[in-house]
């Protein structure tokens, strides 16, 4: 197939936009897209799933409070209390990428249905253990870990379905609303849980969490199954994981997003993991007081989601990340040093900062990853963000057992201050959220082969010969340096560009692909508008002479 004229012609004003590291064309709206914060709720399916998730998150936050306060009341140390958060988040480290592969390969609706039913069953087991008096610190942490594992297996699918539910320009608002489902639950859930725990104990709270999954199952059943394109070839699981990692390695935009996520998550986790211990030992509050502190963070987070369109009209995405890290550092510090009358309003502002950071990173990742690998890219983002919080929870719990809760919070606040300053040296990539990730036809005809390969045949080596005029050589080399990353993201390994010593202006591009199935997918399911624009620039500076495909021959055994 020939590259459409519109794509080929889009390079006429090449200095106006960027392809990865080079100026390119459209999609100038970044993660700071302005608009109504509530616009995605106009879509019935999104609205139904959003309310269902809010109810489920409400049950989840109530359970977190009940679990942590259960340990406080039974005399567990601050490290063990902090491990509740670690137990819920550490599964992301082991399961996130695997979950992303499953969400990219299978029906996401069916996968979400299955895992929410599993979560309901696990929550019911926890309720029964508590009701019969068999719940202790080890069993509580185990059940929390299993529920966290179920959440880790579904998180990439939840994120990846957002572009199926709302238009492209509403994805930042949808990401902010996704934060509200967590933060509204954080605002209301802890307060309710604190009252219920004080009145009737943790069992009733665990039961509410089990019931909360029913709303999600009902909403998913009402969502018509989205049509998914039929694939002629399904990647083996191991190859799918490798393809996802290769995509991230070859993408400077997503690499920087992952780095910023990890840098914020580890020190920021100190506030969340040590808040119950600080409420008890530093501020001398009961369960209701702890619920108040979490509630203020949650209300601030909701306020942050509402304010995001206003914030992004005035600040760049990198500035949002820097200011938010500084504000969250101040909130972490004030818990260690100041009385409740100051802590409460400061935590409200810290909640705004929390949402601003997560919304910016979340929307940027959804807009920057190609559809075929979106769930895998999001899974690695969640691995950095949630896994970083899980590792941080273990780290800060250990530090607090030696240095004390107050000093640990001071140390974490100092690190967050450095994270805020780091945006001066490590801002988000200029193309964040601006790349055309729509699937486009490949720019060359289908290969004319003398035999019909099977999808599993390979590896194969692809060689493309170019003829370049002397005055266009510099532009050709720049374009090929960007095409190299496009090839690697879509399946190529061992990419090289060679210049002929025998013929002037003759170049040969050569790369290896693991199988014919992956090479075919690269030309049909993985080639995006951004890749097409890169190839268009190559073809502006060179003429393709030949393209050949050589398969590795598997010799018979003797």
N, C-alpha and C positions, 0 to 999 in steps of 0.2 A: 504494500500500500504506500502511496505517496503522501508525504507530509502535507497537510492542508495549507493552502496559501496564507490563510490568516496567521497561522503559527510561524511560517517561514518569514512572513513580512513583519512580524512583530519586532524584529531586530533593527528596524529602520531608525528608531530612536533609542539605541542601545544604552546611552548614558543615563537614561531616566530611571532605570530600575536594575535589580540585582538577580543573578543566578548564582546561588550560594555565595561565592566570594566576588562575583563580577556583576556589574550593573545589568539588570534585566527589566521586565515589563510591568505586568499588572499585579493585582492583588496587593495594592498598597496599604490596605487596611491591616493593621497589626492587632495585637492583643488588646489594644486600647480602643477598640471600636466603640463609638459612642452610640447611645440609644437607650430605650426604656429598659430598666432592669427587670421588668416583669413581662416583657414581650413573649418569651417562650411559653408562658402559661396560656396563651391564646390557642395553642395546639392541644386538642383533647387528649391524645395519647400521652404526650409529655406531661400534661397536668395530672392525669390519673396516676402515672408512675411516680411523679414527684411527691404527691400526697402520700402514696403508699410507702415510699422510701422515708419520708419524714416520720411516719408512724413507727417504722421499723427502727430508725435511728433513735427515736425517743426511747423505745424499749432497750436499745443497746446502751445508751448513756445511763439510764436508770440502773441497769445491771452493773455497769462499771462502778458507779457510786456505791451500790450495795456490796459489791465484792470487796472494794477497797476498805469500806468502813467495817465490814465483817472482820477483816484482818486486823484493823486498828483495835477493835473491841476485844479481839482474842489475844492481844498483846504481841502481835507480830512486829518486828522492827521495820524501820523506814525502808530498808533494802527490799524486804519481802513485799511491802505495800507497793513499792515502785515496780516490782516484777509483774504485777497485774497488767500494767500497760505493756510491759515487755512481752508477756505471754500472748497478748492479743495482737501485737504488731510483728513480732519476730517471724511468724509463718510467712510473711511477705518475702523474707530473704530466701526461703527455700522453694516457694511455690509460685511466686509472681510470674516469672518468665514462662514456666510451664502453663500457667493459667492463660497467659497471653496467647500462646500457641493454640490452645484449645478454643479460645474465643475467636481467633482468626480462621480456624479450620471448620468449626461446627456451627450449628444454628445457635446464635447467642440467646435467643428467647428460651429455647429448650434447656440450655445449660443453666440459665438463671433460675428457671423453674425448679430444676432438680436440686440445685444447691440451696435454695431457700427452704425447700422441704427438709433437707438434711439439717439445716441450721435450726429449724423448728424442733426437730427430734432431739438434737443435742441440748437445746435450751430446756426442753421438757425433762431430760435426764438430770440436769443440774437442779431443777426445781424439786424433783423427787428426792435427790440426795439431801438437799437442805431440809425438806419437810420431815424426813425420817431421822434427822440428826446425824447423818453419816458424812457430813461435809466438813472437811478440814482444809488447812492451807495447801497441802499437796494436791488433793482432789479438786479444789477450786482452781488452782493454777492450771491443772491438766485440762479441765473443761473449758477454761478461758482460752487455752492454747488451741483446742479443737475448734471452738467457735471462731477464733481468729483465723484458723486455717481455712474454714469454709468461706469467711469473708475475703481472704486473700485470693481464693480461687474464683470469686465472682467479680472482684473489683475491676479488672481490666475490661470485662464484658460490659459492666455498667457504664464505664467511661466511653467505650468504643461505640455504643449505640446512640450516643448523643447526636452525631451528624445524620442519623436515620430519623430523628425525631423533630429536628428544627432546621431552618435554613442556615446556610453557611455564616451569614453575617450576625446570627443570633447565638452562635456558639459561645462567645465570651459571656453573654448574659446567662446562658444555660449553665455554664461552669459556675458562675456566681450563685445561681439558684441551687445548684448542686451543693454548694457550701452551706446554703441556708438550711437544707435538709438536715445537715449535721449540727449546725450551730443553733437552729431553733430548738432542736432536741437537747442540745447542751444547755441552752438557757432555761428550758422548762423542766427537763428530765431530772437534773440533780436536785432541784428544789422539791419536786414530787417524791423522788426517791428518799431524800433526807427525812421527809415527814413520814413516809411509809415505813422506813427502817426503824425510826424512833418509835413508831406506833405498834407495828406488827412484826418487825424483823425482816430479814432479807428474802425469805421464801416468797412472799407475795410479789416482790419486785422481779424475782427470777421468773415467776409465772407470767407476769405481764410481758416480759421480753419474749417468751415462747409464743404467746398469742399474737404479738406484733408482726411476726413473719407471715401470718395468714393474709394480712392485707396486701402484702407484696405478691403472694401467690395468686390472689384474686385478680389484681391488676395485670399481671403478666398473662393470665388466661384470657383477659379481655383484649389484649393487644394482638391484632392480626399478625400472623407470622410473616415477617418481611421476606420478600423474594431475594434470594441470593443467587448470583450467577453460577451456572453449572461449571464445574472445573473438570477439564479432561485429565488432570493430573493432581494428585494430592501428595504433598511433601511428606516423607517420613518424619516422625517426630523430632529426631535428632537433627535432621537437616533443616527443619523449620526453625529450631532454636538457633542454629548457626546462621541462618539467613537473617533472623532478627538482629542478632549481635552484629553481623557484618553491615547491616543497614545503619545501625547507630554509629559504628566506628567510622563510616564514610560520610556521616552527616554532621557538619560543624554546628548547625543550628541546634540539633537535639543534644549533642554532646555538651554544649554550654548550659542548656536547660537542666540536664542531669547534674552537672557540677553545682549549679546554684541551688538546686533542690537539696542535695546532700549537705552542703555547707550550712544551710539554714536549719535543717531538720535535727541534726545532732545536738547543738546547743539549745535550740528551742524546746526540745523534749524535756529539759530539766523542769520547767515550770509545770507541765502537765503531770509528770511522774512524781514530783515531790510536793505537789499542792496539798494532798491530804495530810501528809506528815507536817507540812508547814502550818496548815490550818489547826492541827491538834497541838503541836509542840511549840510553835512560834507565836501564833495569834491566839491560841487557847480557845478555839471554837469547838462546837459539837458538830454532829452530822448535819444539822440544819445550816450552820454557818459555812461548812464546807460546800453545801449545795448552793449557798448564796454566792460564794466566790466563783464557782463554776458557772452559775447562772449569769453573772456579770460578764464573764468572758464570752458566753454564748450570745447574750444580747448585743455585745459589741461586735461579734462576728456577723450577726444579722444586719446590724447597722452598716457594717463594712460592705456587705453585698449590695445594699441599697445605694450606698455612696459611690460604688465603683465607677459607674459612668461619669460622674462628676470628677472623680480622682484622675481617671485616665485621660480626661480632656485637658488636664493641667500638668500632668507628669508623664514622662516616658515610662515604659515598662521597667527599665533598669532603675530609674529613680524611685518608682514605687517599691521595688525590692529593697533598695538601700534605706529609705525612710522607714519602711515597715520593720526591718530588722532592728533599727535603732529604737523604735518605739517599743517593740517587744522586749528588747534588752532592758529598757527602763521599767517595764512592768515586772520583769523577773527580779530586778534589783529591789524594787520597792517592797516586795513581799518579805524579803530578808531583813529590811531595816525599819520599815515604817508601820504605824498603827493602822487599824482597820479602816478608820475614817478616810485615810488617804488611799489605802490599797483598793477599796471598792471602785472609785471612779477611774483610777489608773488602769485597773483590769478591764474596764469597759473600753478604754482606748486601745489597750493591747489586743482585745478581741477584734477591733477594726483592722489592726495591723496584720493579725493572723489571716483573716479572710483576704486582705489585699494581696498578701504573698501567695497564698494557695490558689486564688483565682487567676492571678497573672500567670503562674507556672502551668496550671491545669489547662487554661484556654490556649496558651502558647503551644503546648504539646499536642493538643487535639488538632490545631490548625497546621502544625508543621509536619506531622507524620502522614505518609501516603496511606490510602485506604487499605491496601492489601496487607500492610504490616502495622496498622494503627494500634490494634490491641497489644501486640508485642512491644511496641514502643512505649505505650502507656504502662504496660506491666513493668518495664524497667524504670520508668519514672516513679511508679509507686514503690518499686523496690528501693530506689534512692530515698524517697520521701518518708514512707512508712517504715521501711527497714532501718533508715537512719534514726528515726524516732525510737524504734525498738532497741537498737544498739545503744542509743543515748540513754534510754531508761535504765538499762543494765549498768552502764558506766556511771551515771549520776547516783544510782542507788548504792553502788559500791563506794563512790567517793563520799557520799553523805554519811555512811557508816563509820568513816574515819575522820572526816573534817567537820561533820555536822551539817544539818540542813541549810542553815543560813549561809555559811561559807560556800557551800556547793552552789547555791543560787547566785552568789556574787561572782564566782568563777564562770558560770555559764553566761551571765550577763556580759562579762568582759569579752567572751568569745563572740557573742552576738554583736557587740560593738565593732569588732574586727570584721565580721561578715558585712555589716553595713558599709564600712569604708571600702571593702573589697570591690564594690561595684565600680569604683573609679578605675580599677585595673582589669576587672573581669565583668564587663557589662554583658547583657544578652547580645547575641549576634544580631547585626543590623537587619537581617532578613527574617527574623522571628515572626511567624504568623503571616508572612507575605508571599510565600511560595505557592505556585499553582500545583496542587496535588491531585487534580482530576486525572483520571486515566485517559490516555491519548493513544491513537494508533502509532505504531512504530513507523519510522521514516523510510523504510526500504521494503521492496517486494519480498514475499515469502521465498525462502531458499528453495532452489530447484535441485533436489537431491536425487541420486541415482538409486536410492533404496529408502524405504519408509522406516525410520528409527522408532523403537519403542520408547516410551517416556523414561524408562530407567536406563536406557543406553547412555554410555558416557564413561568417563569425562570426555568432553570434546573441546577442541581448540578452534576459536573463531579468529580469522585473519581478514582485515579490511585494508585494502591498498588505496591510497589517496594520491592525487596529483595536485600540487600546490604551486601557484605562480609565485615568483620571488617576492613581489611587493605585498603578498598576502600571508607570507610565512609567519610573521610575528602574531597576527591575529589568529591564525590557525593553531599555533602552539598554545596560546592562552585558552582558546576554546577547548582544545584537547585535554588540558590540565583539569578542566571542569568536567568534561565528559568522562574522564577516568573515575571520578566519584560517582557519577550516574551509573556507570557500568558496575562498579563494586556494590552499590546499593541494591541493584536489581539482580545480582547473582554472580558477577565475574570475580575471578581470583587470578593472581599472577599477571596483572595488566602491564603491558609494555608498549612503547611507541618507538619505532626504529626508522632511521633515515638511510636511504640507499646511498652507497658510495659509488654506484655505477650509473645512476640516472638522476639528473638534476630535478629537484622538486618532487621526488618520489618518497613517500612515507608509508609505513605499514604499522597498523594497530593490531595487537594480538592479545587475546585474553582467553582464559580457560573457564569453563562452566562445568559443574559436577555432573549434569545429566541433560539429555535432550528435553525432558519435561521442564526443568528449571529454565533452560534457554527459551523455550516457547512461552513460558509464563512471563519472562522478562520482556518479551515483545508484545504481549497481549494484556496481561493483568497487572504488570508492575510499572510500565512506562508511563510516567506522568506528564502533565503539561509542562512542568519545569524541565524535565529531561528532554522533551520534544523541542523546547526553546533552545536548550544547549546544543542539541544536534543540528538545529537550524543554523546556528551560528557557525558550527563546523562546516556545514555545506555552503555557507556564504563565502568561505575562504578556501574551499577545496572541492575537488571532484572525486567521487568514488569510482575507482577503476574496476576493482574486483572484490568479491567477498567470498571466502571459502570456509568450509566446515570440515574438520578432520576429527574422527572418532578414534579413541584409543582401542586398539585391537586386542581382544582377550584371546591369547593363544591357547590351543587345546593342550590338555595335560598329556604327557608322553608316558 
